[in-house]
């Protein structure tokens, strides 16, 4: 089994954090989004993950080393491919052309999910979906009485289905997907200037390829600050089996209200932390009240009272605030 993870996007809705860190590497309960995604997929697969192919922009060696380590943590080989232009979902996947063979899962790196099923790897294809209240904002699928996907509809103006495509796909034969993507590129089949995966899926369905919906229990979006903070909350709540407070952290005269994540060598003093707070490694928190927030690594926080906030790496804050969205290397003083 191979996993293809397109993640070359600029993450504009997550600025200022994505000005210095690729969105899929933003930490959720102490792990990068893309690592949690790969782990979630591995958990529903019955076969070993042999390769994880990451399609990235010019993110630098540190990012590439991190991705290689993520693959290694799952016992998989890492392949790095590059998408230099934003030419659509089909183009992004085709950038990993050399890895498109055998059983393949394609997963876009801005979503996490919770599922209680095992992947049926004998199906021709499975498109993971989730019921939503506002299907007009999503690509959706229609299904038959036999639970086969019959249509793909992008942002329907009238109700046709509430099963939204969450951006995770399984293909029994990656060669077929590769050939359909190549057909779009070779024939310049574009929508709004981009090559769309849904066009390839429609072609595959028209050739009698059987596609089934794979419904998940919960779909967690990491598209903007508020959604990412909420995703952090849900991961803390549902991953109680993980070690969330590192033994090297120092906690003095403070109250930790679970669930929280506290990273390596973090220092907490005279503070109340939680619930639903993640604190990165080497971060110092003093005289503060923090809840429902993500504080990244190597930051220094004093005299702060915040909720529903994201604070980046190497940030120095002294003062009082209620809600913050602060990127890396920021200094705020009283």
N, C-alpha and C positions, 0 to 999 in steps of 0.2 A: 504494500500500500504506500502511495506517495501523497503528500499534501503540497498543494501549490498555494502560496499566500501572496497575493498582490498587495503591496503596501507602499507604493511609490508616491501616493498623493501628498499634497502639501499640508493637509489638515488645517485649512484656514479657519474653520469654525472653532478650533481649539487654541487659537492664538490668545495670549502670547506664548503659551507653553511650547507650541510646535515651531517657534522661531529658532529654538535651540535643540529640541529633542524631537525625533520623528514620532508622530502620534502613537504608533503601535508599541513604542517603548515607554510610554507613560505608565507609571506603576499603579496597579490596582491591588490593594491589600498586599503590597510588598513584591509583586511580580509584574513584569511588563504585560500589557494587554495581549501582545502576540504570543507570549509564553502560555498564558492562561488559555488562549484560544487553542493552541496546539495540544495542550493537556486535555482540554474538553473533548477534542476530536479523538484523541488516542483512547479516551475512556469509553467511547461508544463503538470503537472498531474491534473486531475479533481477530484481525490480522495485525502483525507487527508493522509499525511505521518504519519503512526502510529509508525514506528520503523526504526532507522538507525543502522545497524550493521557494526562496524568498525573492520576490520581484520588487526592487527598491529603486530609489533615485540615488543621487550622489550624496549619500549619507555619511561617508567616511569610514575609516578602518575600525574605529571603536564600535560603531553600530554593527558592522559586519562580523566582528569578533563576538559580539553579544549574541547575534543570531546563530552563529555556528555553535556557540555554547548551549543555546536553547535546544537546538536539534540534538546535540550530543546527550543532553539530559534525558531525552526520550529514546536514546539508543539509535538515533538516525543520522544519516549523512546529511550535511547541509549543502545546498547549491545556491549560489547567488547570481541573480540575473538583474538587468537594469532596464528600466523604462524611462527614456530621456524626454519623451513628450506625453502629455496627458491626452491620449487618443481613444479613451474609452475602455470599458471592462474587457471586451473581447481582445483588444490589442494588448492589454496588461497581461492577460493569461498567456497569450501567444508568445510573449517575451520569454516564457519558460518552455519554449517549444521542445527543447531536447529532453525535458523531463516528462513530457506528455505521452506516456505509454503505460500500459497495464492499468491496474486499478488506481484511480485518482480521486482525491477530494480537493475541491477548490474552495478556499475560505478567505473572504475579504476581511482585513485585519482591523475592523472598527466595530466588531460585534462579538458579544459573548452569549452563551446560551446555557440552559440547564435542561437535561433530558434524562429520562429513565428507561431508555431502550437501547438495544444493540443494533448496529447497522446491518441491514440485510445486503450483504455484498454480492448476492447473486442477481439482484435487480439490475436492469440496464442502466438506470439512473435514478437518483433520489434528489429531490429539491427540498431543502429544509424550509418549512414555513411556520408561521405563527399567526393566530387569530388576532386581528387588530380592530379597533373601534372606528378608525378613519382610513379605510382602504384607498381612498382617493389620493393619498399621499405616498402610496407605495406601488411597486410592481406586485401583482397578485396572480394566482393561478386558479383556474376552474378545474374541478375534478368530476369524474363520472361516477355512476353508481358502483362501479368496480374499483373505485379508488385510484383510477389512472388520471394523470394530468391531461386535460384536453386542450387547454389554452393558456397562453401567457398574455396578460394585459397590463400595460404600463400606465399607472396612475389613472384608473377609470373614473370618468366624470359621473357615471351612473353606477349603482351598485351591481356588481356581477359576482363578487366573492369577497370574503373577509380574510382570506388566507394570504398573508403577505410573505413575499420571498425575503428571507433574512440575510442572504448573501453567502450561503454554504451549500455546496453541490457535490454529489457523488456521481462518478462515471465508471462503469465496469471496464470500459475500454478507452483509455486516454487517447489512443490513436484516432478514434472517431472524432472526439472533441477537437483534437489538433487539426484534422482535415477540414472540419466545418469552420473553424476560426480562420484558417488559411484561405478558404473560399471567400469569406467576407473581405479579407484584406486584398486578395488578388482582384476582386471585382469591385472594390471601393464601395461596398454597401455600408452606408453610414446613416446615422440619425443625429441631426443637429451637430454634424461634424465629427461624430465619434462612432467607433465600431462597438456595437452592443452585443453582449453575451446572449440576451434574449432572442436575437435574430438567429444565432447559431442553434439555440434550444428549439426554436420553432422548426428549423430545417430538420433537426434530428427527430423531432416528433412526427413530422410529415413523412419520414422514412420508416415509420412503424416502430420506432424505438420506444419501448415501454418506460414511461417516467412516472414515478410514484412520489407523493408528498411525504416528507418525513417531519412530523409535527413535534415541536419542542414545547416543554412545559413553561419555559420563561425565556424571553429574548431581552438581552441587556445591551443597549446601544451606548457607544462611547463617542458620539458625534460632537458633543459640546460639553461645556463645563458642568452644567447642572446634571446632565445624563451620566457623565463620568463619575461625579460624586455619588449619585444614586447607585450606579453599578458597584462602586466601592462598598457601599452599604450592604448591598445584597450578597456580594461575595464574602464579606466578613460574616454575614449571618448564616450562609449556607456551606461554608468551608471550615467548620469548627474542628475538623480532624487535622487541620494544618497547625503547625507550630507558629503562633502569632506574636509572641513576645520573645525576642532573642535574649539568651542568657547573659550576653555581654552588655545589655542596656542597663543603665543606672537610674533607679527610680527612688527619689528621696522626698519624703513628706508630701506625697501626692496620692491622688485617687485615680485609678484606671477603671472606667466603667465599660465592661465588655459589651459587644465584641470590638476589639481594637487590634491593629498591627503596630508593633514597635520594633524598628529595625536594629541592626547591629550597631553597638557603641552609641546609641542614642542616649541622651541625658534628659530626665524629666525632674523638675524641682519645683516644689510649692505650687502644684498645678492640679487641675481636674481635667482629665482626658477621657473623652467618650460620651456616649457610645458612638460607634461608626467612624473612628478616626484612624488613619494610617499615617505613620511617621517614618520617614526614610532614615537610612543609616547616617551616623555622625551628626544628626540634628539635635540641637539643644533647645529645650522648652523650659522657660522659667516664669513663674507668677502669672500663669495663663489659664484660661478656660476655653477648651476646644471641643467641639462636637461636630459630627457629620462632615468631616473635612479630610483633605489629602494634603499632607505636608511632605515635601520631597526631601532629598538628601542634602547634608552639609549646610543646613539653614540654622539660623539663630533667632528664636522668637521669645520676646519678653513682653509682659504686661498686655497680653492680647486676649480679647474675648470675641471669638468668631464661631460661626456655624455656616454650613453649606458653602465651603470655600476650598480653593485650590491655591497652594503656595508652592512656588517652584524650587529649584536647586540653588544653593549659595545665596539665599535671601536673608537679609538682616532687617528685622522689624521690631521696633519698640513703640508701643502706642496702643490705642483702643480702636477697634473696628468691629463691624457686625458681619459683613460678608465681603470676601476678597477673592480676586482672581488675578494673581500676581505671578509673572514669569520669573525666569532665572536672573540672578545677579542684581536683584533689586534691593535698595536700602531705604527704609522708611523709619524716621525717628520722630519722637514727640516734638 
